[in-house]
């Protein structure tokens, strides 16, 4: 074949392959076998390899083999990807309709479609060619995941019939340069089961549900991983105005352009019709090849929908009607009290970890004492919990017949962190009288997870505040009891973020004795004092038993510090906290006695400026390992000042006092 014939053959092959892609993924039809289709793809690939000048972005061969990316680029959405309001009953839907009828006199018609349980994605086409795919992110800014989206065969790389769609609606001869389509990336149940079997075989993490598997796959840096996991796509929104007057039109146009746009949808003219469709789909959802978690009910008329506007972060004209929450049973291991931003005390049930609605959870809110009395929930009870709308679970029922007599009735404490607990007349909530204790509690936890203490990557002040506010933790020890399912419903937490934080927490459970002591926040015990204590006590039990006289004899401790240490370990609450850490699996690493360098023993070092080869922490560790001491300020007692690049006022002071100044190179010789 000459070049012109090759070019023509390549185009014919592409058209034929795309035709069968459309039949399979949009119309659920198959005219030729998989083997025959693979043969067509092989011929196309071979021709394109021989004549690379004919390769185009929309060629079927370009789905797999995209470049590995180092990180995800941020993408600004031209139109925000808003969230939906949730409804759980017919009463909720009637209330929604009544609100809408106060805002418009139009006769309302609804477009109802199955709500896919997947990951929302925005697709942008330029001149009919897919140029970008982005996640929802925070609604305004998402991440560019085009390299993975192109591996999904149910997403067309080139739009079909865009001219016909536009001309049909507008009776004009031009088409828009850019077209945006939104939909849900999901994983079929069979594919999910196969993936988890492979994960187990490879000794890798299994996914909690297909939604998490789809989300985790889309955020892979390597497109070959995404390609191997066989994701699918269901379009639900045509953002670009192509002349569609109703949401039903959008679905018709999407199918004409090559998308699967919903297997289960219909136009309803009343809430009764909506609920009838809801009940029908709820009965058959377990038999569907993919997960759905409810219906999306939207005002069908696009003009009316737009006029209704937005309330908060959700459009008024659409509602997510969720299926009944999944319910499971578990045990209440404890009931703790959590203080909120305003000083309100909220009882929280600590549960035996259990999977519900696809996630493992270990906590449930009990709201207030009135709710505890209404449920008659006790520590040790077997309870029914449910997750409604993917939020933190509630206890809905106590299985009283499961009691064996060991259950304990919970009482709200009279004091909390040294503050009196009050219940104002006419209110259901209890409060701490001293509102300042919350700030103290937060600071203690911030310190506990800081870099020089447990160093939990990704657990910053904002997330700690969120965990406290949601009642997921009461103190720093509770961090080690968190599960992925506790975090996923929270703002800022996608499936991957939740897994990453739990992994970081697990990793931090093994900690050096000195860092552990520093993390406890014992008054007057800083980083250096913690090292001295770790050097002089072989384990925590021996330190707990140390008396004042023993501690005072340690170098550089003094009466005040020694007294503070004794008081800390005499406090029953602190002992309970230490036991709690042990119960959660925190393991203290005790180091062997260090070899002391006689030249440096008890010499005082001060660091200033930036070192070339060592971090400050590494240099400090080396000094301690050979028996030296570290000070943050220069004085006549200072033996050495280690000066790096851009050394500051400490260098000037050392020169004035005649303190010996050494370079990093000289320091390394000294410690060796």
KOLGUDREN-226580 format. One record per residue: residue in one letter; x, y, z of N, C-alpha, C in turn. Coordinates in steps of 0.2 Angstrom, whole numbers, plus 2048, in hexadecimal, padded with zeros to 3 digits. Atoms other than C-alpha are relative to their C-alpha. Layout:
<atoms>
AXYZXYZXYZ...
</atoms>
This chain:
<atoms>
X8047FA800800800800804806800X7FC7F98008068127FC7FD804806X8027FC7FA80481F80A7F9802800X8077FE8007F38258047FC7FA802X8048057FE7EC8148058017FE807X7FF8017F97F48118167FC805804X8047FB7FC7EC82181C7F97FE800X8078018017DB81C8157FE7F9804X8018067FC7DD80A81D800801807X8007FF7F97E181182E7FA804802X8067FC7FE7D281D82E7FA7FB800X8058058007C780E8298007FC806X7FF8047FA7CE8048377FE803806X8027FC7FA7CB8128447F8800800X8077FF8007B981483E7FD7FA802X8038077FF7B680183F8007FF808X7FE8017F97BE8008507FB804805X8047FC7FC7B480F8577F97FE7FFX8078038007A48088507FE7FB804X8018067FB7A67F885A801802807X8007FD7F97AB8028697F9803802X8067FD7FF79B80C8687FA7FB801X8058067FF7907FC8668017FD806X7FF8047FA7987F38747FF805807X8017FC7FA7998028817FA804801X8067FC80078A80C87C7F97FC7FFX80780380177D8008758007F8802X8008077FE7837EF87D7FF7FB7FBX8018058067847E786C8077FE7FEX7FA8028027927DD8658007FC7F9X8018038077937D98528067FC7FEX7FA8058017A57D18528037FE806X7FD8037FA7AF7C785E805805803X7FA7FD7FD7BC7CE86A8067FF7FCX7FA8028037C97C58618008047F9X8007FC8077C47CD850801807801X7FE7F97FE7C47DE858807801802X7F98007FE7D57DB85F8048007FAX7FC8018067DB7D684E8008077FCX8007F98037D57E7847804805803X7FB7FC7FC7DE7F08558077FF7FEX7F98028027EE7E68518028037F9X7FE7FD8067ED7EB83F801807800X8007F98007EA7FD843807802804X7FA7FF7FC7F97FD8508067FF7FBX7FA8028058057F58438018057FBX7FF7FB805801802836802806803X7FE7FA7FD803810842807800802X7F98007FF81380A8478058017FAX7FD7FF8068198098358008077FDX8017F980381281A8317FE805806X8027FC7FA8128248417FE8077FFX8037FA80280E8348387F9800800X8088008007FC82E8377FD7FF807X8038017F97FA82C84A7FD806802X8047FA7FE7ED8388517FE7FE807X8028017F97E783B8637FA7FC801X8078047FF7D68338608017F97FDX8008078037DD8238597FF7FB806X8018057FB7D78138638077FE803X7F98037FD7EA80E865803805805X7FD7FB7FB7ED81E8707FC7FF807X8038007FA7E281887E8057FE805X7FB8037FB7F080E8878078027FDX7F97FE802802813887802807801X7FE7F97FE80182588D806800805X7FA8007FC81082B8967FE800808X8008007F98128288A9801808802X7FF7F97FE80F8398B2803800807X7FD7FF7FA81883F8C17FC802806X8057FD7FC80A8488C97FA8037FCX8067FE8047F884E8C5800808800X8017F98017F68608BE7F9802803X8077FD7FE7E886B8C57FD8037FAX8047FE8057DA86F8BA7FA804803X8057FB7FE7CE87E8BC7FA7FE7FCX8068018037BC8798B87FC8067FDX8047FA8037B38868AC7F9801804X8068007FD7A38818B48017FB806X7FE8047FA7A487B8C77FC7F97FFX8038077FF7A08688CA7FD800807X8048007FA79386A8D77FE7FA803X8028067FD78E85E8E47F8800800X80780080077C8588E67FD7FF807X8038017F97708598F57FD7F9800X8028077FF76B8488FC7F8800803X8078027FD7598418FF8007F9801X8008077FE7558319077F97FD801X8078037FF74282F9077FC8047FBX8057FD8037328348FE7FF807803X8017F97FC73084290B8058057FEX7FA7FC8027418499077FE8037F9X8017FE80773C84A8F47FA805800X8067FB80072B8528F8802807802X7FE7FA7FD73385F9038048047FBX7FC7FC8067408638F47FB8037FBX8057FE8057318648E87FD807802X8047FB7FE7288708F3805807801X7FB7FB80073887B8F58008037F9X8007FE80773987C8E27FA8047FEX8067FD8037278808DF7FF807803X8007F97FE72A8908EA8048047FCX7FC7FC8047378958DE7FE8017F9X80280080772F8928CD7F97FE7FFX80780280171E8918C68007FB7FAX7FF8058067248858B87FD7F9802X8028077FF71C8748B68077FC800X7FA8037FF72A8698BD8007F87FDX7FF8078027308598B48077FD802X7FA8027FD73E84E8BA8037FB7FBX7FC80580474C8448B18037FC806X7FE8057FB7508358BC8057FB7FDX7FB80580276082B8BA8037FC806X7FC8037FA76A81E8C4806804801X7FB7FC7FE7778268CE8067FB801X7FA80480078881D8CA804801806X7FC8007FA7938198D98078007FDX7FA8008037A381F8D1804807801X7FC7FA7FF7AF82E8CE7FE8057FBX8027FB8057A983E8C68068027FCX7FB7FE8047B38438B77FD8057FBX8017FB8057B38528AB8047FE7FAX7FD8028077B784E8988008077FCX8007FA8047BC85D88D8037FE7F9X7FF8018077BC85B87A8018067FCX7FF7FA8047C486786E8007FE7F8X8018028077BE86685C7FE7F87FFX8028077FF7B78558618057FB803X7FB8047FD7C784E868801801807X7FF7FF7F97C984A87A807802802X7F97FD7FE7D7855881801800807X7FF8007F87D48558947FB7FC804X8058037FB7CC84B8A2802802807X7FE7FD7FA7CB8528B37FB7FD806X8048027FB7C584C8C47FC806803X8047FB7FD7B88558CE804805805X7FC7FD7FB7C485A8DC7FC804805X8047FC7FB7BD8688E77FA8037FCX8057FD8047B086C8D98028067FCX7FD7FB8047BA87B8D38067FE7FCX7F98028037CB8738D08017F9801X7FF8077FF7CE8618CC8077FE7FDX7F98028037DD8578C57FF7FD7F9X7FF8028067E28538B48017F8800X7FF8078007E08408B17FF7FD7F9X8018028077DF83F89E8047FA7FEX7FC8068027ED83289D7FC7F9802X8038067FD7E28258A77F98007FCX8068008037D182A89F8007FE7F9X7FF8028077D782788E8007F87FFX8008078007D98158937F97FC800X8078027FF7C68138957FC8007FAX8038018067BE80C8867F98037FFX8067FD8007AD81288A8008087FFX7FF7F98017B38248888038017F9X7FE7FF8077B4829876806805800X7FA7FB8017C58328717FE8057FBX8037FB8057BB83B8637F97FF801X8078008007A98408647FD7FE7FAX80480280679D8388587FA8057FFX8067FC80278F84284F7FF806803X8017FA7FC7938528587FC8057FBX8037FB80578E85C8487F87FE7FFX80780280177D8528467FD802807X8047FE7FA7798558597FF808800X8007F97FF77D8688587FB8037FAX8057FD80577486B8477F97FE801X8078027FE76586184D7FD805805X8037FC7FB76386C85C8008077FEX7FF7F980276887D8547FF8027F9X8017FF80776587B8428068057FDX7FB7FC80277688383F8067FC7FDX7FB80480378687E8368067FF803X7FA8007FC7938808437FF7FC806X8008047FA798876852805804805X7FC7FC7FC7A087D8628077FD800X7FA8038007B387B8648027FB805X7FF8047FA7B38748757F97FD803X8068047FD7A686787D8037FD806X7FF8037FA7A686288F7FB7FB802X8058057FE79E8528958027FE807X7FF8027F979D84C8A77FD7F9801X8038067FF79A83B8AD8047FC806X7FD8047FB79F82D8B98047FA7FEX7FC8068017AE8218B87FE7FB805X8028057FB7A98118C08037F97FEX7FD8068017AF7FF8C17FA7FB801X8058057FF7A37F08BE8027FB805X8008047FA7A07E48CC8057FA7FEX7FB8068027A97D58C2807802800X7F97FD8017B87E08BE803801807X7FE7FF7F97B97E58D08027FA804X7FF8077FC7B87D38D78077FD7FDX7FA8038037C67CE8CA806804803X7FA7FC7FE7D17DD8CF8027FE808X7FF8017F97CF7D98E28047F9801X7FD8068007D47C78DF8078007FEX7F97FE8027E47CD8D6804803805X7FC7FC7FA7E87D98E48027FB805X7FE8047FB7E77CB8F08057FB7FEX7FB8048037F17C08E5807803800X7F97FD8007FF7CD8E4801803807X7FF7FE7F97FD7D08F7800808801X8017F98007F77E28F47F9802803X8067FE7FD7E97EC8FC7FA7FF7FBX8078018037D77E78F77FC806801X8047FA8007CB7F58F37F97FE803X8078017FC7BB7F78FE7FA8007FCX8058008057B07FA8EF8028027F9X7FE7FE8077AF7FD8DC802808800X7FF7F98017AE8108DF807802802X7F97FF7FE7BE8108E98057FE7FBX7FC8038057C68058DC8018057FAX8007FB8067C18118CE804806802X7FD7FA7FF7C78208D78087FF801X7F98027FF7D88188DC8037FF7F9X7FE8018077DA8138CA8018067FCX7FF7FA8047D78248C2806804803X7FB7FC7FD7E482B8CE8077FD800X7F98038027F281F8C88048047FCX7FB7FC8048018278C18017FD7F9X7FE8048068048198B47F97FE7FDX8068028037F68178A77FF7F97FEX8018078017FA8058A47FC7FD806X8048037FA7F38018B67F98027FFX8077FE8027E380B8B17FD7FB7FBX8028048067E28018A17FE7F9802X8018067FE7E37F18A97FA7FF805X8068017FC7D57F48B57F98017FDX8078008047C77F68A87FB804803X8057FB7FD7BE8058AE7FB8017FAX8057FE8057AE80B8A67FE807802X8037F97FF7A581C8A47F98017FEX8077FE8017938228A57FF807800X8007F880079083489F7F9802803X8077FD7FD78283E8A87FF8077FFX8017F98017858508A38038027FAX7FD7FC80678885A893800807802X7FF7F97FD78F86A89A7FF8057FAX8007FB8057918738897F98007FDX8077FF80378187A8818007FE7F9X80080280777E8718717F88007FEX8067FF80276C8768717FB7FC804X8048057FC76586987D7FB805805X8057FC7FC7558708867FE7FC806X8018047FA7538628928067FC802X7FB8057FE75E85689C7FF7FA7FCX8018068047568488928048017F9X7FC7FE80775D8518828077FE801X7F98017FF76E85188A8027F8800X7FE80780176E83E88C7FF7FD7F9X80080280776883B87A8068037FCX7FA7FD8037768478748067FC802X7FA8037FE78383E87E8007F97FDX80080680477E82D8778028007F9X7FE7FF80777F8348668078017FFX7F97FE80179083A8698057FA802X7FC8067FE79682986F8017FE807X8008027F97938288817FB7FB802X8058037FC78A81C88C7FD805805X8037FA7FC77E8288957FA7FD804X8058037FB77481D8A17FC7FB7FEX80480680176C80C8A17F9801803X8077FF7FC75E8118AD7FF807801X8027F97FF7568228AB7F98017FCX8067FE8037458298A77FD807802X8037F97FE73B8398A77FA7FE805X8058017FB72F83A8B67FC807801X8047FA8007208468B87FE802807X8037FF7F971D8448CB8057FD804X7FC8047FB72683F8DB7FE7F9801X80380780071B8308DB8047FB7FBX7FC80380672382B8CA8077FF802X7F98017FE73482E8D18017FB805X8008057FB7318238E07FF7F97FDX80280780372A8158D58067FE7FDX7FA80280473A8158CA8057FF805X7FB8017FB7458168DA7FF7F9803X8028067FD73C8078E28027FA7FBX7FE80580573E7FD8D28077FF7FFX7F98008017508018D08047FD806X7FD8027F97547FE8E37FF7F8800X8018077FF74D7EC8E18057FC7FBX7FC8038057587E88D2808802800X7F97FD8017687F28D68067FA802X7FB8057FE7717E28DE8027FC7FAX7FF80480676F7DA8CD8048047FAX7FC7FC8057777E88C38077FF800X7F98018017887E68BC805805804X7FC7FA7FD78E7F68C57FC802806X8037FD7FA78B7FF8D67FC8067FEX8037F980077E80D8D77FE801807X8017FE7F977A8168E77F9804801X8077FC7FF76981E8E37FE8037F9X8027FD8067618298D6802807800X7FF7F880176583B8CF7FA8027FDX8067FD8037558448CD8018077FFX7FE7F98027578548C37FA8037FCX8057FD80474B8618BC8027FF7F9X7FE80280774A85C8AA8018067FBX8007F980474786E8A2807803802X7F97FD7FF7598758A17FF808802X8017F97FE7528878A27FE801807X8038007F97488848B28067FE805X7FB8027FC75787B8B9805805802X7FB7FA7FF76388A8B67FD805804X8037FB7FC7568968BD7FF7FF807X8018017F975488D8CD807801804X7FA7FE7FD7678908D08037FB805X7FC8047FB77288A8DE7FF802807X8007FF7F97718888F18067FD803X7F98037FD7828868FA8047FD7FAX7FC80380578C87A8EF7FC7FB7FCX80480580477D8718E77FB8047FCX8067FD8047718768D97F97FE803X8078027FD75F8778DF7FC7FB7FCX80480480575886E8D08027F9800X7FE80780076085D8D48017FD807X8008047F975F8508E28037F97FFX7FD8078007698408E57FB7FC805X8048047FC75C8348EC8037F9801X7FC8067FE7668278F57FC7FA802X8048067FE7618158F88017FF807X7FF8017F975F80F90A8077FF802X7F98017FE76F80F9148017F9802X7FE8077FE7787FF9168007FF808X8008017F97767F89288047FA802X7FC8067FD7827ED932800800807X8008007F87847E8944808800802X7F98007FD7947EA94F7FF802807X8007FF7F97997ED961802807802X7FD7FA7FD79B7FD96B8057FE805X7FA8017FC7AC7FC972801805806X7FF7FB7FC7AC80C97B7FB8067FEX8037FA8027A381D97C804806803X7FC7FB7FE7AE82C97C7FC8077FFX8037F98017AA83F97D8058047FCX7FC7FC8047B084B9707FE807801X8027F98007B185E9728008037FAX8007FD8077AC868963802808801X7FE7F98017B087A95D7FD805805X8047FC7FC7A38829688007FE807X8008027F97A78789787FB7FB801X8058057FF79986C9758037F9800X7FD8077FF79C85A97B7FC7FB7FCX80480580479784C96F8027F9801X7FF8077FF79683A9748027FC7F9X7FE80480679F82E9678017F9801X7FF8087FF79D81B9668067FE7FCX7FA8048037AE8129637FD7F97FEX8038068027A88039598067FB7FEX7FC8068027B07F29558008027F8X8007FF8077B67F69437FC7FC7FBX8058048047A97F19367FF8037F9X8017FD8077A67F39237F98027FFX8077FE8017967FD91F8008047FAX8007FC80679280490E8068017FCX7F98008047A37FF907806803804X7FB7FD7FC7AD8079158017FD807X7FF8027F97B58019257FF806805X8017FB7FB7AF80C9348017FE807X7FF8027F97B380C9467FD805805X8037FB7FC7A981B94D7F98017FEX8077FD80179782194E7FE805804X8027FA7FC7908319547FA7FE804X8068017FC7848309637FC807801X8037F98007808439627FF803807X8007FD7F977B8469747FD7FB805X8028057FB77583E9847F97FE7FFX80780280276383E97F7FF7FB7FBX8008058057678349708027F9803X7FD8077FC77182797B7FA7FD804X8058027FC7628269867FA7FD7FCX8058028047568249788017F97FDX7FE8068037608169708017FB806X7FD8047FB76580F9818067FC7FEX7FA80380277680C97A805800806X7FB8017FB7838059868077FE7FEX7F98038027968019858007F9801X8008078007977EF9807FA7FE7FCX8068028047867EF9768027FE7F9X8008018087847E79657FA8057FDX8057FB80377C7F495A8008007F9X8008008077767F79498028077FEX7FE7FA80377E80593F7FF8017F9X8017FF80777B80D92F8048067FEX7FD7FA8037848199237FB8037FBX8057FD80577782591B8038057FCX7FD7FA80477D82F90D808800800X7F880080079082A90F802805806X7FE7FC7FA7918349208027FB805X7FE8037FA79882F9317FA7FC802X8068047FF78D8209367FC802807X8047FF7FA77F8219437FE7F9803X8038067FD77981394F7F8801800X8077FF80176781094B7FC7FB805X8038057FC7638019578057FD804X7FC8047FB76A7F89667FC7F9800X8038077FF7677E59668017FE807X8008017F97627E49788017F8802X8008077FF7607D19778087FD800X7F98038007737CF974804802806X7FC7FE7FA7787D79858017F9805X7FE8067FB7817CB992801803807X7FF7FD7F97817D79A1806804801X7F97FC7FF7937DE99E7FF8077FDX8017FA80378C7ED995800806806X7FF7FB7FB7907FE99E7FC8067FDX8047FA80278480D99E805806800X7FB7FA80178D81D9987FD806804X8027FA7FD78C82D9A28058067FEX7FC7FB80279283E99C804802806X7FC7FE7FB7A18439A67FE807803X8027FA7FD79F8519B38068067FEX7FB7FB8037B08599AD8037FD7FAX7FC8028067BA85899D8068047FFX7FA7FD8007CC85C99C801806805X8007FB7FB7CB8669AC7FB805800X8057FB8017BC8709A77F97FD803X8068037FE7AB86E9AF7FB7FF7FAX80580280579D8669A47F9803802X8077FD7FF78C8709A37FC7FE7FBX80580180577C86D99A7FB805801X8057FB7FF77287D9987F97FE800X80780280076087D99C7FD8017F9X80480080775587898D8047FE7FAX7FC8038057648719838017F9801X7FE80880076885F97E8077FF801X7F880180077B86297D803802807X7FB7FF7FA78886298B8068047FDX7FA7FC80279686F98A805800805X7FA7FF7FB7A78729927FF808802X8017F97FE7A688299D8068047FDX7FA7FC8027B88879988017FE7F9X8008018077B88899858078007FDX7F98008037CB88B9848037F9800X7FC8068007CF8799878007FC7F9X8008038077CB8749758068027FDX7F97FE8037DA87F96F8067FC803X7FA8047FD7E587697C8007F97FDX8008078037DF8659768038007F9X7FE8008077E286A964808800800X7F97FF8007F48709688047FA802X7FD8067FE7F88609718007FB7FAX8008058057F38559628048037FAX7FB7FD8057FC8619568077FE801X7F98027FE80C85E9608017F97FFX7FF80780080984C9618027FD7F9X7FF80380780984994E8058047FCX7FC7FC80481685694A8077FC7FEX7FB8048038268529418057FD805X7FC8027FB8318509507FD7FB805X8048057FB8248459597FE7FA7FBX80280680481A83894F8008017F9X7FF7FE80781C84193F7FB7FC7FBX80580380480C83B9377FF8047F9X8007FC80680D8419257F88017FDX8077FF8037FD84991E7FB802806X8057FE7FA7F584C930802807803X7FE7F97FD7F685F9327FA803804X8057FD7FB7EC86B93D7F98007FDX8077FF8037DD86D9317FC7F9800X8038068007DA85A9307FF7FE807X8018017F97DC8589437FA803802X8067FC7FE7CF8669457FA7FC7FEX8058048037C485C93A7FE7FA803X8018067FC7C684C9437FD801807X8037FE7FA7C28549537F9802800X8077FE8017B385D94D7FB7FB7FEX8048068027AC84D9457FF7FB805X8008057FB7AF8449558037F97FFX7FC8078027BB83794D8067FF805X7FB8007FB7C883B95A7FF804806X8017FC7FA7C884096C807802803X7F97FE7FE7DB84096F8047FD7FBX7FB8038057EB83C9668007F97FFX7FF8078017EA82A9697FA7FD7FBX8068038047D98289608028017F8X7FD7FF8077E382D9508027F97FDX7FD8078027EA81B9507FA7FB7FFX8068048017D88149507FC8017FAX8047FE8067D281C9408007FB7FBX8018048067CC8129317FF8047FAX8017FC8067CC81791F7F8802800X8077FF8017B98169207FD806805X8017FB7FC7B982392E8018077FDX7FD7FA8037C28309237FC8017F9X8037FF8067BA82D9127FA8057FFX8057FC8017AA836915801808802X7FE7F97FE7B384691B8028047FAX7FE7FC8057B68559118088007FFX7F98018017C88559098027F97FFX7FD8078017C98429097FC7FC7FBX8028058067C78388F98037F9803X7FD8077FE7CB8258FA807800801X7F98008007DD8278F6803804806X7FD7FC7FB7E08359037FE7FD807X8028037FA7D782B9118057FA801X7FB8067FF7E281B90D807803802X7F97FE7FE7F282690D801802807X8007FE7F97EE82E91E8017FA804X8008067FC7EA81D9258077FC800X7F98038017FB81691E805804804X7FC7FB7FD8048259258007FF808X8028017F97FC8229368037F9802X7FD8077FE80180F936807800800X7F8800800813813931803803806X7FD7FC7FA81581F9407FF7FC806X8018047F980F81294D8077FD803X7F98027FD82280D94F804806801X7FD7FA7FF82B81B9578057FF805X7FB8007FB83B81E9607FE803807X8027FE7F983A820973801807801X7FF7F97FF8418329737FA8047FCX8067FC8038348389667F97FE803X8078017FD82682F96F800804806X8007FC7FA82B83897F7FF8077FEX8017FA80282C8489767F88027FEX80680080281B84596E7FA801806X8058007FA81284397F7FF807803X8017F97FE814856982801801807X7FF7FF7F981A854994803807801X7FE7F97FF81C86599B808801801X7F87FF7FF82F86B99A8047FB7FCX7FC80580383485C9908008017F8X7FF7FF80783A86197F8047FB7FDX7FC8058048448589728067FD803X7FA8027FD85485897B7FF7FC806X8028037F984D85398C7FD7F97FEX8028068028448459838057FB7FEX7FA80480285483E97C8047FE806X7FD8027F985C83F98E7FC7FA803X8048057FC84E8359958007F97FCX80080680484E8289878077FD801X7F98037FF8618269898017FD807X7FF8027F985F82399C7FB7FB803X8058057FE85081899D7FF7FB7FAX80180580584F8079947F97FF7FDX80780080283C8089927FC804803X8057FC7FE82D8119957FE7FF808X8028027F98288079A5805803805X7FA7FE7FC83980B9AD7FF808801X8017F97FF83681E9AA7FA802804X8067FF7FC82481D9B18017FF807X7FF8027F982B8169C1805804803X7FB7FC7FD8398229C37FD806805X8027FB7FB83882E9D28048067FFX7FD7F980183D8409D4807800801X7F98007FF84E83C9DB8047FD7FBX7FC8038068538319CD8008047FAX8017FC80684D83D9C0805806801X7FC7FA7FF85684C9C88087FF7FFX7F98028018678439C78027FF7F9X7FE8008078668429B48028077FEX7FD7FA80387084F9AA7FB8057FDX8047FA8038688609A67F87FF801X8078007FF85785B9AD7FD805805X8037FB7FB8548659BD7FA7FE804X8068027FC8478659CA7F98017FDX8067FF80383986D9C07FE7FB7FBX80180580583B8619B17FE7F9803X8018067FC83C8529BD7F9800803X8078007FD82C8579C67FB7FF7FBX8058018058238599B67FF7F97FDX8018078038278489B07FD7FB805X8038047FB8228409C17F9801800X8077FE7FF8128499C17FC7FD7F9X80380280680E8449AF7FE7F8800X8018088008108319B27FC7FE806X8058017FB8068339C27F98017FFX8077FE8027F78399B97FD7FA7FDX8048068037EA82B9B67FE8017F9X8027FF8077E48339A68067FF7FBX7FA8018047F683399F8017F97FFX7FF8078017F88219A37FB7FC7FCX8068028047E781D99B8028017F8X7FF7FE8067ED82698C8067FC7FDX7FA8058027FE81C98B7FD7F97FEX8038078017F480C98C7FC8007FAX8047FF8067E881297E8057FF7FAX7FB8008067F88159738027F97FFX7FD8078007FE8039777FA7FC7FDX8058048037ED7FC9737FF8017F9X8007FF8077ED8049628067FE7FCX7FA8038047FD7FC95E806804800X7FB7FC80080980A9618067FC803X7FA8047FE81B802963806805801X7FA7FC7FF82980B96B8077FC7FFX7FA80380283A808964806802805X7FA7FE7FB8488079728077FF7FCX7F980180385A80A96C8057FE805X7FB8027FB869802973804806802X7FC7FA7FE87580D97D8058027FBX7FC7FD80587F818972808800802X7F97FF7FF892818970802807800X7FE7F97FF8998289778068027FEX7FA7FD8028A683296F803805805X7FE7FC7FA8B183897D8028077FEX7FF7F98028B68489737FA804801X8077FC8018A484D9727FC800806X8058027FA89C8469827FF807803X8037FA7FC89185498A8028077FDX7FE7FA80489886197D7F98037FEX8067FD80288B86E9798018037F9X8007FE8078878719667FA8057FFX8057FC80287D87F95E8018007F8X80080080887887E94B7FD8077FEX8027FA80387688D9408018007F9X80080180787388F92E7FE7FA7FDX8028068048708829208067FC7FFX7FB80480287B87391F8007FD7F9X80080280788086C90E7FE7F8800X80280780087E8599127FC7FD805X8048037FA8748579227FA805801X8067FC7FD86385D928802802807X7FF7FF7F98628659397FF7FA804X8028067FC85A8569408057FA800X7FB80580186784A939807802804X7FA7FE7FD8758559407FF7FF808X8028017F986C8559518017F9803X7FF8077FE86B8429518077FE801X7F980280087D84094D803803807X7FD7FE7FA88284B95C7FD7FC806X8038047FA8768429688037F9800X7FD80780087D8319628077FF802X7F98017FE88F835967800804807X8007FD7F988A83D978800807801X8007F980088984F9737F9803802X8077FC7FE87B85C9787FF8057FBX8027FB80587286896E7FC806804X8037FA7FE86D87A9727FD8047FBX8037FC805862886969803807800X7FD7F97FF86C89696F8077FF801X7F97FF7FE87E89B970801803806X7FE7FD7F988689E9818077FF801X7FA8027FE89689D98A8017F9801X8008077FF89288B98D8017FC7FAX80080380689188797B8077FE7FEX7F98038028A087C9758018017F8X7FF80080789D87C9627FA8037FDX8057FE8048938869568017FD7F9X7FF80380789087C9457FD8057FBX8037FA80488E88A9387FF7FD7F9X8018028078868869277FF8077FCX8017FB8058818919187FB805803X8057FB7FE8788A291D7FF7FF808X8018007F987C8A092F7FE807803X8027FA7FD8748AD93A803803806X7FE7FC7FA8758B794A8047FB805X7FC8057FC87B8A79538078007FFX7F980080288B8A8949803806803X7FD7FA7FD88E8BA94E801800807X7FF8017F988B8B69608067FC802X7FA8057FE8978A79608078047FFX7FA7FD8028A48B2958802805806X7FF7FB7FB8A28C09668027FC807X7FF8047FA8A28B29748077FC7FFX7FA8048018B18A996C7FF7F9800X8028078018A889996A8037FD7FAX7FD8038068B088D95E7FB7FE7FBX8048018068A888D94D8037FB7FBX7FE8058058A987E9427FB7FF7FAX8048018068A387A9307FD7F9801X80380680089886B92C8067FA7FFX7FB8048018A88629268047FE806X7FC8007FA8B18659367FC7FC805X8048037FB8A285F9408007F87FEX8008078028A184E9368067FD802X7FA8037FE8B384B93A8007FF807X8018007F98B084F94C7FC7FA803X8048057FE8A284394E8027F97FEX7FD8078028AB8359458067FE804
</atoms>
